[in-house]
Amino acid sequence: MEKGDLLTLIGGFVVLLLVAVLVRPDSFMVLLPGSHEGVTPQITITPTVSPEMTVAVTGTPRTVPVADTTPQEPAPPYRITYTSNPFTYPKIHLPDHMEAFGASDIPLRENRSVTFAYMEGVGGGLTQVFTVPYEVWAVNMTVNAERRPQYAMFKMVVCDATTGAVLQGAEIQFPGSMYKIVRASGPMYMIITTSNVDSFRIDLETPYRYYVTEGTTS
């Protein structure tokens, strides 16, 4: 390296050193031996302020009732039996034209139904008066006849206990089943006749939503 280049390099270094001293004199002091003695570094700490929580208390504590969501379990169905005094009823015979009641209704489209009463037997008669509180319910009938199925006959009507008006009816020839919807409430009774029937069962059913809001049958 030539002498002129060396002088140029040294001059550039001196210039940089002077600029550094002018801009950051404290940095230059750290580079010098012993220049840091007696100098205490300053550390700035920003305090963390915890947010204040204000709790407003008014009045006295009160208990808020929580609705009971436990599903209501249905009670055992009420058994309907025959009456021993049918002649006090406004209607004691079946209508002449039972064919008008022969067609099955479409079952109620409900997720759950409850059997709230039932009737079972072999022969016919007039049932005791029972009260249905539901505005919509159904009669679900099943007839069994194994000895002489070709001659089996089952007929039934539901009557208003006050007026004797026929509310619903059914006729089943041979063994089988039928489903009929009743849209009436209040006191009523059934007239039943059978022929060559081994046994029958009638279930009175209502949607669960009616069962829990409109009471029970008596």
C-alpha positions as CSV (number, residue, x, y, z in Angstrom):
1,M,0.0,0.0,0.0
2,E,1.4,3.4,-0.9
3,K,1.9,6.1,1.7
4,G,-0.8,8.4,0.2
5,D,-3.4,5.7,0.5
6,L,-2.5,5.1,4.1
7,L,-2.9,8.7,5.0
8,T,-6.3,8.9,3.2
9,L,-7.5,5.9,5.2
10,I,-6.3,7.3,8.5
11,G,-7.9,10.7,7.7
12,G,-11.3,9.0,6.9
13,F,-11.2,7.1,10.2
14,V,-10.5,10.3,12.2
15,V,-13.5,12.1,10.5
16,L,-15.8,9.2,11.4
17,L,-14.6,9.3,14.9
18,L,-15.2,13.0,15.3
19,V,-18.7,12.6,13.8
20,A,-19.5,9.9,16.3
21,V,-18.3,11.9,19.2
22,L,-20.5,14.9,18.2
23,V,-23.6,12.8,17.7
24,R,-23.3,10.4,20.6
25,P,-20.7,11.5,23.1
26,D,-21.9,9.0,25.7
27,S,-21.2,6.2,23.3
28,F,-17.6,7.4,22.9
29,M,-17.2,7.5,26.7
30,V,-18.2,3.8,26.9
31,L,-15.5,2.9,24.4
32,L,-12.8,4.5,26.5
33,P,-11.3,2.5,29.4
34,G,-12.8,3.6,32.7
35,S,-15.2,6.0,31.1
36,H,-18.2,4.0,32.4
37,E,-17.2,4.4,36.0
38,G,-19.6,6.5,38.1
39,V,-22.2,6.4,35.4
40,T,-25.5,4.7,36.5
41,P,-27.6,3.5,33.6
42,Q,-31.1,4.8,33.6
43,I,-33.9,2.3,33.2
44,T,-37.4,3.6,32.6
45,I,-40.2,1.4,33.9
46,T,-43.7,2.2,32.9
47,P,-46.0,1.2,35.7
48,T,-48.9,-1.1,34.9
49,V,-52.2,0.4,36.1
50,S,-54.7,-2.2,37.1
51,P,-58.2,-1.3,35.9
52,E,-60.6,-0.4,38.7
53,M,-63.6,-2.6,39.1
54,T,-66.8,-0.9,40.3
55,V,-69.5,-3.2,41.6
56,A,-72.9,-1.6,42.0
57,V,-75.1,-3.2,44.7
58,T,-78.7,-2.1,45.0
59,G,-81.5,-3.4,47.1
60,T,-81.4,-6.8,48.7
61,P,-80.4,-10.1,47.0
62,R,-83.3,-12.0,45.5
63,T,-83.7,-15.5,44.2
64,V,-84.7,-15.9,40.5
65,P,-86.9,-18.9,39.9
66,V,-85.6,-21.4,37.3
67,A,-88.1,-23.1,35.1
68,D,-88.3,-26.8,35.6
69,T,-87.5,-28.4,32.3
70,T,-87.9,-32.0,33.5
71,P,-90.3,-33.8,31.2
72,Q,-93.6,-34.7,32.9
73,E,-94.0,-38.5,33.1
74,P,-97.5,-39.6,32.1
75,A,-99.6,-41.2,34.8
76,P,-100.9,-44.8,34.3
77,P,-103.9,-44.8,31.9
78,Y,-107.4,-44.7,33.4
79,R,-109.3,-48.0,32.9
80,I,-112.9,-47.5,31.5
81,T,-115.4,-50.2,32.4
82,Y,-119.0,-50.9,31.5
83,T,-121.9,-49.2,33.4
84,S,-124.5,-51.1,35.3
85,N,-127.2,-48.6,34.6
86,P,-127.2,-47.9,30.8
87,F,-130.9,-46.8,30.6
88,T,-130.2,-43.5,32.2
89,Y,-128.1,-42.5,29.1
90,P,-129.5,-40.3,26.3
91,K,-128.5,-42.9,23.6
92,I,-128.3,-46.6,24.2
93,H,-128.3,-48.0,20.7
94,L,-125.8,-47.8,17.8
95,P,-126.8,-45.7,14.8
96,D,-128.5,-47.5,11.9
97,H,-125.8,-46.6,9.3
98,M,-122.4,-47.5,10.8
99,E,-120.8,-47.5,7.4
100,A,-120.5,-43.7,7.7
101,F,-117.9,-44.2,10.5
102,G,-115.9,-46.9,8.8
103,A,-112.9,-45.0,7.3
104,S,-109.7,-44.6,9.4
105,D,-108.3,-41.2,10.1
106,I,-104.7,-40.2,9.4
107,P,-102.8,-40.6,12.8
108,L,-101.9,-37.3,14.5
109,R,-98.5,-36.1,13.4
110,E,-96.9,-35.7,16.8
111,N,-93.5,-36.8,18.1
112,R,-95.1,-38.3,21.2
113,S,-98.5,-39.4,22.2
114,V,-99.8,-40.4,25.6
115,T,-102.4,-43.1,26.3
116,F,-104.5,-41.6,29.0
117,A,-107.3,-44.2,29.2
118,Y,-108.2,-47.6,27.8
119,M,-111.0,-50.1,27.5
120,E,-110.6,-53.8,26.9
121,G,-113.0,-56.8,26.9
122,V,-114.8,-59.3,24.7
123,G,-118.6,-58.5,24.7
124,G,-120.4,-55.2,24.2
125,G,-122.3,-52.7,26.3
126,L,-122.3,-49.1,27.4
127,T,-119.3,-47.7,29.2
128,Q,-119.3,-45.6,32.3
129,V,-119.2,-41.8,31.7
130,F,-115.7,-40.4,31.5
131,T,-114.5,-36.9,31.0
132,V,-111.8,-36.0,28.4
133,P,-110.3,-32.5,28.9
134,Y,-108.3,-32.5,25.6
135,E,-109.6,-30.7,22.6
136,V,-107.9,-33.2,20.3
137,W,-107.5,-36.9,21.0
138,A,-107.8,-40.3,19.2
139,V,-109.4,-43.7,19.6
140,N,-106.9,-46.5,18.7
141,M,-108.8,-49.8,18.4
142,T,-107.4,-53.4,18.0
143,V,-109.7,-56.4,17.4
144,N,-108.5,-60.0,17.9
145,A,-110.5,-63.0,16.4
146,E,-108.8,-66.3,15.9
147,R,-111.6,-68.8,16.3
148,R,-113.9,-67.5,13.6
149,P,-112.1,-64.5,12.1
150,Q,-114.4,-64.5,8.9
151,Y,-117.4,-63.7,11.1
152,A,-115.8,-61.2,13.5
153,M,-117.5,-57.8,13.8
154,F,-116.8,-54.9,16.1
155,K,-118.7,-51.6,16.3
156,M,-118.2,-48.6,18.5
157,V,-119.4,-45.0,18.9
158,V,-118.4,-42.2,21.2
159,C,-121.3,-40.2,22.4
160,D,-121.7,-36.9,24.2
161,A,-123.0,-37.8,27.7
162,T,-125.2,-34.7,27.9
163,T,-127.0,-34.8,24.5
164,G,-126.3,-38.3,23.2
165,A,-124.9,-36.9,20.0
166,V,-122.5,-39.3,18.2
167,L,-119.0,-37.7,18.2
168,Q,-117.1,-40.5,16.4
169,G,-117.6,-44.1,15.4
170,A,-115.9,-47.2,14.0
171,E,-116.7,-50.5,12.4
172,I,-114.1,-53.3,12.1
173,Q,-114.9,-56.5,10.1
174,F,-112.5,-59.4,10.7
175,P,-109.5,-59.0,13.0
176,G,-107.7,-55.7,12.5
177,S,-107.2,-52.2,13.9
178,M,-108.6,-48.7,13.3
179,Y,-107.6,-45.2,14.3
180,K,-110.1,-42.4,14.7
181,I,-109.6,-38.8,15.7
182,V,-112.0,-37.0,18.1
183,R,-112.1,-33.2,18.2
184,A,-114.3,-32.7,21.3
185,S,-113.9,-32.6,25.0
186,G,-116.2,-33.0,28.0
187,P,-118.2,-35.9,29.5
188,M,-118.9,-38.8,27.1
189,Y,-119.4,-42.6,26.9
190,M,-119.0,-45.4,24.4
191,I,-121.5,-47.9,23.0
192,I,-119.8,-51.1,21.9
193,T,-121.1,-54.3,20.2
194,T,-119.1,-57.4,19.2
195,S,-119.7,-60.6,17.4
196,N,-117.3,-63.6,17.2
197,V,-114.5,-61.4,18.8
198,D,-112.0,-63.0,21.1
199,S,-110.8,-59.7,22.6
200,F,-110.5,-56.1,21.8
201,R,-108.7,-53.1,23.2
202,I,-109.4,-49.4,22.8
203,D,-106.7,-46.9,23.7
204,L,-107.5,-43.2,24.1
205,E,-104.5,-41.2,23.1
206,T,-103.6,-37.5,23.0
207,P,-100.5,-35.6,21.9
208,Y,-98.0,-35.1,24.8
209,R,-98.3,-31.3,24.4
210,Y,-102.0,-31.5,25.2
211,Y,-101.5,-33.9,28.0
212,V,-99.1,-31.5,30.0
213,T,-101.3,-28.4,29.4
214,E,-104.9,-29.5,29.7
215,G,-105.1,-31.9,32.6
216,T,-106.1,-35.5,33.0
217,T,-109.1,-37.7,32.3
218,S,-111.5,-38.7,35.1
